Amino acid sequence: MEDFLSTKAVNRPSVVIGAGTMGARIALMLATRGGHVRIFNRREETALKARAYVEETLPSVVASIEHGQAGTIETFTDLEQAVKDAWLVIEALPEKLELKTDMFGQLDQLAPEDAILATTSSSFLSRQIIGNVKHTNRVLNAHFMMPPKKLAVEIMSCGSTDQNIMDNLAHYFRQLGLSPYILKKESMGFIENRIWAAIKREALCVAAEGVSDPETIDRIYCETQGTPTGPFRLMDQVGLDIVLQIEEHYAEVFPHLPEAPRTLLRKMIAENRLGVKTGRGFYDYDSTPTKTA
């Protein structure tokens, strides 16, 4: 197996497209073995904020990884300069299909032909964003959870991804202290998200059918599963509007899914009960409600 750390990963930069929360955390992990990492964002202020997070957090993460070594971080607002000579480009933009499709078309033209192009999208299969890409064998999904706290990353083909690329990328991620999982076939929602979506959906069904209430469901779930937080409190933290968007997307792909969870969520949203961010969801919160658009 090719050792990227002694060839491409050391001699050429990796690039993260998008400097939001996930983009910054991915850049952090890429910088833990002495690599050169570039963060691209159109807004320089956002890119600099992500860089500051990486530089502040990097020493503690490096110390937790075998043979860890702090890498170098640069920020760019020009895409062509950002991806020049890159061996790996990871897109971490908002979950908008048109935005991602356009970006991958640009990356296919601007990045070196042997550069791996990865999307972090959890909502879209990578095959959905390669309409403007000629070299599809190098495109894949790399779905990160929330490093450095959650180290799992799911790697999934776009339908024509070179298997060696996925195997080598998984090997590289392990050296960064991550925990990679390669999916055997394409799947909307990957592994962990599909399992968690089923738990949320069934919890909503139990409440919608009047079998029990959210607080009781959370209590029994925490007791039997040994977790500190139940599905309803977690949904409140995410935002019930986001939970509904995700559930509707699943329903488009899997028409057999029950309607009751979406009906309940729409009712909550109509009452401005979106969870923590509005002060009320399945639970009431002490924080001052925020206005929603």
C-alpha positions as CSV (number, residue, x, y, z in Angstrom):
1,M,0.0,0.0,0.0
2,E,1.3,3.4,-1.0
3,D,2.5,5.4,2.1
4,F,1.1,8.9,1.5
5,L,2.9,10.3,4.5
6,S,6.3,9.7,2.8
7,T,5.2,10.8,-0.6
8,K,2.2,12.9,-1.6
9,A,1.0,13.9,1.9
10,V,4.4,15.3,2.9
11,N,5.5,16.8,-0.3
12,R,2.2,18.3,-1.5
13,P,-0.6,20.2,0.3
14,S,-4.1,19.0,1.3
15,V,-6.9,21.5,1.0
16,V,-10.2,22.0,2.8
17,I,-12.9,23.9,0.9
18,G,-15.1,25.8,3.4
19,A,-14.0,27.2,6.7
20,G,-17.1,26.4,8.8
21,T,-17.1,24.3,11.9
22,M,-16.6,21.0,10.1
23,G,-14.1,22.4,7.6
24,A,-11.9,23.7,10.5
25,R,-12.1,20.4,12.3
26,I,-11.1,18.5,9.2
27,A,-8.2,20.9,8.6
28,L,-7.1,20.2,12.2
29,M,-6.9,16.5,11.7
30,L,-5.0,16.8,8.4
31,A,-2.4,18.9,10.2
32,T,-1.6,16.3,12.9
33,R,1.2,14.4,11.1
34,G,3.3,17.3,9.8
35,G,1.3,17.9,6.6
36,H,0.8,21.2,4.8
37,V,-2.8,22.2,5.0
38,R,-4.6,24.9,3.1
39,I,-8.0,26.3,4.1
40,F,-10.0,28.0,1.3
41,N,-12.9,30.3,1.9
42,R,-14.2,33.3,-0.1
43,R,-14.4,35.4,3.1
44,E,-11.0,35.9,4.5
45,E,-12.3,36.6,8.0
46,T,-14.0,33.2,8.1
47,A,-10.8,31.4,6.9
48,L,-8.6,33.2,9.5
49,K,-11.1,32.2,12.3
50,A,-10.8,28.6,11.2
51,R,-7.0,28.8,11.1
52,A,-7.0,30.3,14.6
53,Y,-9.0,27.3,15.9
54,V,-6.6,24.8,14.3
55,E,-3.5,26.5,15.7
56,E,-5.0,26.7,19.2
57,T,-6.3,23.1,19.2
58,L,-3.5,21.4,17.3
59,P,-0.9,20.9,20.1
60,S,-3.3,18.8,22.3
61,V,-4.5,16.7,19.4
62,V,-0.9,16.1,18.1
63,A,0.0,14.9,21.6
64,S,-2.7,12.3,21.5
65,I,-1.5,10.7,18.2
66,E,1.4,8.3,17.8
67,H,4.2,10.1,15.9
68,G,2.1,13.2,15.9
69,Q,3.7,16.4,14.5
70,A,2.2,19.8,14.0
71,G,1.8,20.7,10.4
72,T,1.5,24.1,8.7
73,I,-1.7,26.0,8.0
74,E,-2.4,28.5,5.3
75,T,-5.5,30.4,4.2
76,F,-6.6,31.3,0.7
77,T,-9.5,33.2,-0.8
78,D,-8.5,32.3,-4.4
79,L,-9.6,28.8,-5.4
80,E,-7.0,28.2,-8.2
81,Q,-4.1,29.2,-5.9
82,A,-5.6,27.1,-3.0
83,V,-5.7,23.8,-5.0
84,K,-2.4,24.3,-6.9
85,D,-0.3,21.1,-6.5
86,A,-2.8,19.6,-4.0
87,W,-3.0,15.8,-3.6
88,L,-6.2,15.8,-1.6
89,V,-9.1,18.3,-1.7
90,I,-12.0,17.9,0.8
91,E,-15.1,20.0,0.2
92,A,-17.0,21.1,3.3
93,L,-19.5,23.6,2.0
94,P,-23.2,24.0,3.0
95,E,-25.6,21.2,2.0
96,K,-26.7,22.7,-1.3
97,L,-26.5,20.4,-4.3
98,E,-26.1,23.2,-6.9
99,L,-23.3,24.7,-4.9
100,K,-21.4,21.4,-4.5
101,T,-21.9,20.5,-8.2
102,D,-20.5,23.8,-9.3
103,M,-17.5,23.5,-7.0
104,F,-16.6,20.0,-8.1
105,G,-16.7,21.1,-11.7
106,Q,-14.2,23.8,-10.8
107,L,-12.0,21.4,-8.8
108,D,-11.9,18.9,-11.7
109,Q,-10.5,21.7,-13.9
110,L,-8.2,23.4,-11.4
111,A,-6.8,20.6,-9.2
112,P,-4.0,18.3,-10.4
113,E,-5.3,15.3,-12.3
114,D,-4.1,12.9,-9.7
115,A,-5.7,14.8,-6.7
116,I,-8.4,13.0,-4.8
117,L,-11.6,15.0,-4.6
118,A,-13.8,14.3,-1.6
119,T,-17.1,15.7,-0.4
120,T,-18.1,15.7,3.3
121,S,-21.8,15.7,2.4
122,S,-24.0,13.4,4.5
123,S,-27.2,14.3,2.4
124,F,-26.0,13.8,-1.1
125,L,-24.3,10.8,-2.8
126,S,-21.1,11.9,-4.5
127,R,-22.5,10.6,-7.8
128,Q,-25.1,13.4,-7.5
129,I,-22.4,16.2,-7.6
130,I,-20.2,14.9,-10.4
131,G,-22.2,16.2,-13.4
132,N,-19.4,18.6,-14.4
133,V,-16.5,16.2,-13.5
134,K,-14.6,14.3,-16.2
135,H,-12.3,12.3,-13.9
136,T,-14.9,10.7,-11.7
137,N,-12.6,7.8,-10.6
138,R,-11.0,10.1,-8.0
139,V,-14.3,11.4,-6.5
140,L,-15.8,10.0,-3.3
141,N,-17.6,10.9,-0.1
142,A,-15.6,11.3,3.1
143,H,-18.2,11.8,5.8
144,F,-16.6,13.0,9.0
145,M,-18.5,12.9,12.3
146,M,-17.1,15.7,14.5
147,P,-13.4,15.4,15.0
148,P,-11.4,15.5,17.2
149,K,-14.2,14.3,19.6
150,K,-15.6,11.8,17.2
151,L,-13.0,10.1,15.0
152,A,-15.1,7.9,12.7
153,V,-15.1,8.8,9.0
154,E,-17.1,7.0,6.4
155,I,-15.6,6.6,2.9
156,M,-18.0,5.9,0.0
157,S,-17.6,5.5,-3.7
158,C,-19.3,7.8,-6.3
159,G,-20.0,4.7,-8.3
160,S,-16.8,4.8,-10.3
161,T,-14.2,5.6,-7.6
162,D,-10.9,3.7,-7.9
163,Q,-10.8,1.2,-5.0
164,N,-7.1,1.7,-4.5
165,I,-7.8,5.4,-3.8
166,M,-10.4,4.5,-1.1
167,D,-8.0,2.0,0.5
168,N,-5.1,4.3,0.5
169,L,-7.1,7.2,1.9
170,A,-8.4,5.0,4.7
171,H,-4.8,4.0,5.5
172,Y,-3.8,7.7,5.5
173,F,-6.8,8.6,7.8
174,R,-5.7,5.9,10.3
175,Q,-2.3,7.5,10.5
176,L,-4.0,10.8,11.4
177,G,-5.7,9.1,14.4
178,L,-9.0,8.9,12.6
179,S,-11.2,5.7,12.4
180,P,-12.1,5.1,8.7
181,Y,-14.9,2.8,7.5
182,I,-15.3,2.0,3.8
183,L,-18.8,1.3,2.6
184,K,-19.3,-1.7,0.3
185,K,-21.8,0.2,-1.8
186,E,-23.5,3.6,-2.1
187,S,-26.1,4.4,0.5
188,M,-27.9,7.6,1.2
189,G,-27.2,8.4,4.8
190,F,-24.2,6.2,5.1
191,I,-24.0,3.7,8.1
192,E,-24.2,5.7,11.3
193,N,-26.7,8.3,10.1
194,R,-29.1,5.7,8.8
195,I,-29.1,3.8,12.1
196,W,-29.6,7.1,14.0
197,A,-32.3,8.3,11.6
198,A,-34.2,5.0,12.3
199,I,-34.0,5.6,16.1
200,K,-35.2,9.2,15.8
201,R,-38.0,8.1,13.4
202,E,-39.3,5.3,15.7
203,A,-39.1,7.5,18.8
204,L,-41.3,10.1,16.9
205,C,-43.7,7.4,15.9
206,V,-44.1,6.2,19.5
207,A,-44.9,9.8,20.6
208,A,-47.1,10.6,17.6
209,E,-49.2,7.4,18.3
210,G,-49.7,8.4,21.9
211,V,-47.9,5.3,23.2
212,S,-45.7,7.5,25.4
213,D,-44.4,11.1,25.8
214,P,-41.0,12.4,24.8
215,E,-39.7,12.7,28.4
216,T,-40.6,9.1,29.2
217,I,-39.2,7.8,25.9
218,D,-35.9,9.6,26.6
219,R,-35.7,8.2,30.1
220,I,-36.2,4.6,29.1
221,Y,-33.8,5.0,26.1
222,C,-31.1,6.4,28.3
223,E,-31.5,3.7,31.0
224,T,-31.5,0.8,28.5
225,Q,-28.9,2.1,26.1
226,G,-26.5,3.6,28.7
227,T,-26.5,7.0,27.0
228,P,-26.6,10.4,28.8
229,T,-29.1,11.9,26.3
230,G,-32.3,10.6,24.7
231,P,-33.4,11.1,21.1
232,F,-35.9,14.0,21.8
233,R,-33.3,16.1,23.7
234,L,-30.8,15.5,20.9
235,M,-33.4,16.5,18.3
236,D,-34.1,19.7,20.2
237,Q,-30.3,20.4,20.2
238,V,-30.1,19.9,16.4
239,G,-33.2,21.9,15.7
240,L,-36.6,20.3,14.7
241,D,-36.6,22.2,11.4
242,I,-33.3,20.5,10.5
243,V,-34.6,17.1,11.7
244,L,-37.6,17.6,9.4
245,Q,-35.4,18.4,6.4
246,I,-33.4,15.3,6.9
247,E,-36.4,13.1,7.4
248,E,-38.1,14.5,4.2
249,H,-34.9,13.8,2.3
250,Y,-35.0,10.2,3.5
251,A,-38.7,9.9,2.5
252,E,-37.9,11.0,-1.0
253,V,-35.4,8.1,-1.3
254,F,-37.5,5.6,0.7
255,P,-41.2,6.3,0.0
256,H,-42.3,3.5,2.4
257,L,-41.3,5.5,5.5
258,P,-44.1,6.4,7.9
259,E,-45.7,9.9,7.7
260,A,-46.4,10.3,11.4
261,P,-42.9,11.6,12.4
262,R,-43.0,14.3,9.7
263,T,-46.6,15.3,10.7
264,L,-45.5,15.7,14.3
265,L,-42.4,17.7,13.4
266,R,-44.5,20.0,11.1
267,K,-46.9,20.7,14.0
268,M,-44.0,21.5,16.3
269,I,-42.5,23.9,13.8
270,A,-45.8,25.6,13.1
271,E,-45.9,26.4,16.8
272,N,-42.3,27.8,16.6
273,R,-41.1,25.0,18.8
274,L,-37.9,24.3,17.1
275,G,-35.9,23.2,20.1
276,V,-33.1,24.9,22.0
277,K,-32.7,27.8,19.5
278,T,-36.3,29.0,20.1
279,G,-36.5,28.1,23.8
280,R,-39.1,25.4,23.2
281,G,-39.2,22.1,21.5
282,F,-40.1,18.8,23.0
283,Y,-38.7,20.4,26.2
284,D,-38.9,23.9,27.5
285,Y,-35.5,25.7,28.0
286,D,-34.5,28.6,30.2
287,S,-32.5,30.4,27.4
288,T,-34.1,33.4,25.7
289,P,-35.9,32.3,22.5
290,T,-34.2,33.4,19.3
291,K,-36.1,34.7,16.3
292,T,-36.4,32.5,13.3
293,A,-36.6,33.5,9.7
